[in-house]
Amino acid sequence: MPALAWSAHAALGVALVVLEALVAVVVVGAALFGSEAISERAFRLLRWLSNRPEPEAPRRSRTGR
C-alpha cells in the first residue's frame, strides 16, 4: 500500500510509512508495558497479524478449581 501511495505522491507515501511505524511502536509498547488486560490484547493482535493460532487454554482440574 505505501508503494502505491508513494508513486501517486511522495508526501502521502511518507505519511503512510510513518503512520504504520507509529502504530507498530504503540502496539509493541502496549504489549510490553501496558496493564495485564491491554498487554494480552496487544499480544493477541500481534498473533493475529502474524497469522498464528491462539494458544490452547490451560486445562481445568477435575475438581473445578
ChimeraX commands (.cxc) that place a marker at each C-alpha (Angstrom):
marker #1 position 0.00,0.00,0.00 radius 0.5
marker #1 position 2.71,2.58,0.81 radius 0.5
marker #1 position 4.46,1.84,-2.50 radius 0.5
marker #1 position 1.30,2.70,-4.43 radius 0.5
marker #1 position 0.83,5.87,-2.39 radius 0.5
marker #1 position 4.49,6.75,-2.91 radius 0.5
marker #1 position 4.10,6.53,-6.67 radius 0.5
marker #1 position 0.96,8.70,-6.51 radius 0.5
marker #1 position 2.50,11.38,-4.29 radius 0.5
marker #1 position 5.73,11.26,-2.29 radius 0.5
marker #1 position 4.35,13.06,0.79 radius 0.5
marker #1 position 1.41,10.65,1.01 radius 0.5
marker #1 position 3.76,7.67,0.87 radius 0.5
marker #1 position 5.96,9.07,3.61 radius 0.5
marker #1 position 2.92,9.82,5.77 radius 0.5
marker #1 position 1.67,6.23,5.44 radius 0.5
marker #1 position 5.07,4.76,6.31 radius 0.5
marker #1 position 5.34,6.98,9.38 radius 0.5
marker #1 position 1.78,6.09,10.41 radius 0.5
marker #1 position 2.46,2.35,10.09 radius 0.5
marker #1 position 5.67,2.66,12.12 radius 0.5
marker #1 position 3.84,4.64,14.81 radius 0.5
marker #1 position 1.09,2.02,15.07 radius 0.5
marker #1 position 3.71,-0.73,15.36 radius 0.5
marker #1 position 5.52,1.13,18.16 radius 0.5
marker #1 position 2.25,1.71,20.04 radius 0.5
marker #1 position 1.18,-1.95,19.79 radius 0.5
marker #1 position 4.59,-3.27,20.89 radius 0.5
marker #1 position 4.75,-0.69,23.69 radius 0.5
marker #1 position 1.28,-1.69,24.88 radius 0.5
marker #1 position 2.26,-5.36,24.78 radius 0.5
marker #1 position 5.38,-4.79,26.84 radius 0.5
marker #1 position 4.42,-2.00,29.23 radius 0.5
marker #1 position 0.60,-1.96,29.39 radius 0.5
marker #1 position -1.67,-3.36,32.05 radius 0.5
marker #1 position -2.34,-7.09,32.04 radius 0.5
marker #1 position -5.56,-6.78,30.00 radius 0.5
marker #1 position -4.10,-4.38,27.43 radius 0.5
marker #1 position -0.93,-6.44,27.15 radius 0.5
marker #1 position -2.95,-9.59,26.47 radius 0.5
marker #1 position -4.97,-7.80,23.78 radius 0.5
marker #1 position -1.83,-6.43,22.13 radius 0.5
marker #1 position -0.21,-9.88,22.06 radius 0.5
marker #1 position -3.43,-11.31,20.58 radius 0.5
marker #1 position -3.32,-8.62,17.88 radius 0.5
marker #1 position 0.32,-9.44,17.14 radius 0.5
marker #1 position -0.54,-13.16,16.83 radius 0.5
marker #1 position -3.47,-12.30,14.57 radius 0.5
marker #1 position -1.29,-10.10,12.34 radius 0.5
marker #1 position 1.34,-12.84,12.05 radius 0.5
marker #1 position -1.39,-15.39,11.27 radius 0.5
marker #1 position -0.58,-17.66,14.21 radius 0.5
marker #1 position -3.23,-19.62,16.12 radius 0.5
marker #1 position -4.26,-18.82,19.65 radius 0.5
marker #1 position -2.51,-20.98,22.26 radius 0.5
marker #1 position -4.61,-23.58,24.00 radius 0.5
marker #1 position -6.31,-22.54,27.21 radius 0.5
marker #1 position -4.95,-24.08,30.41 radius 0.5
marker #1 position -6.68,-27.31,31.30 radius 0.5
marker #1 position -9.01,-27.20,34.28 radius 0.5
marker #1 position -8.61,-29.66,37.09 radius 0.5
marker #1 position -11.27,-32.26,37.79 radius 0.5
marker #1 position -12.32,-30.52,40.99 radius 0.5
marker #1 position -13.30,-27.39,39.02 radius 0.5
marker #1 position -10.79,-25.11,40.72 radius 0.5
marker link #1:1,2 radius 0.2
marker link #1:2,3 radius 0.2
marker link #1:3,4 radius 0.2
marker link #1:4,5 radius 0.2
marker link #1:5,6 radius 0.2
marker link #1:6,7 radius 0.2
marker link #1:7,8 radius 0.2
marker link #1:8,9 radius 0.2
marker link #1:9,10 radius 0.2
marker link #1:10,11 radius 0.2
marker link #1:11,12 radius 0.2
marker link #1:12,13 radius 0.2
marker link #1:13,14 radius 0.2
marker link #1:14,15 radius 0.2
marker link #1:15,16 radius 0.2
marker link #1:16,17 radius 0.2
marker link #1:17,18 radius 0.2
marker link #1:18,19 radius 0.2
marker link #1:19,20 radius 0.2
marker link #1:20,21 radius 0.2
marker link #1:21,22 radius 0.2
marker link #1:22,23 radius 0.2
marker link #1:23,24 radius 0.2
marker link #1:24,25 radius 0.2
marker link #1:25,26 radius 0.2
marker link #1:26,27 radius 0.2
marker link #1:27,28 radius 0.2
marker link #1:28,29 radius 0.2
marker link #1:29,30 radius 0.2
marker link #1:30,31 radius 0.2
marker link #1:31,32 radius 0.2
marker link #1:32,33 radius 0.2
marker link #1:33,34 radius 0.2
marker link #1:34,35 radius 0.2
marker link #1:35,36 radius 0.2
marker link #1:36,37 radius 0.2
marker link #1:37,38 radius 0.2
marker link #1:38,39 radius 0.2
marker link #1:39,40 radius 0.2
marker link #1:40,41 radius 0.2
marker link #1:41,42 radius 0.2
marker link #1:42,43 radius 0.2
marker link #1:43,44 radius 0.2
marker link #1:44,45 radius 0.2
marker link #1:45,46 radius 0.2
marker link #1:46,47 radius 0.2
marker link #1:47,48 radius 0.2
marker link #1:48,49 radius 0.2
marker link #1:49,50 radius 0.2
marker link #1:50,51 radius 0.2
marker link #1:51,52 radius 0.2
marker link #1:52,53 radius 0.2
marker link #1:53,54 radius 0.2
marker link #1:54,55 radius 0.2
marker link #1:55,56 radius 0.2
marker link #1:56,57 radius 0.2
marker link #1:57,58 radius 0.2
marker link #1:58,59 radius 0.2
marker link #1:59,60 radius 0.2
marker link #1:60,61 radius 0.2
marker link #1:61,62 radius 0.2
marker link #1:62,63 radius 0.2
marker link #1:63,64 radius 0.2
marker link #1:64,65 radius 0.2
view
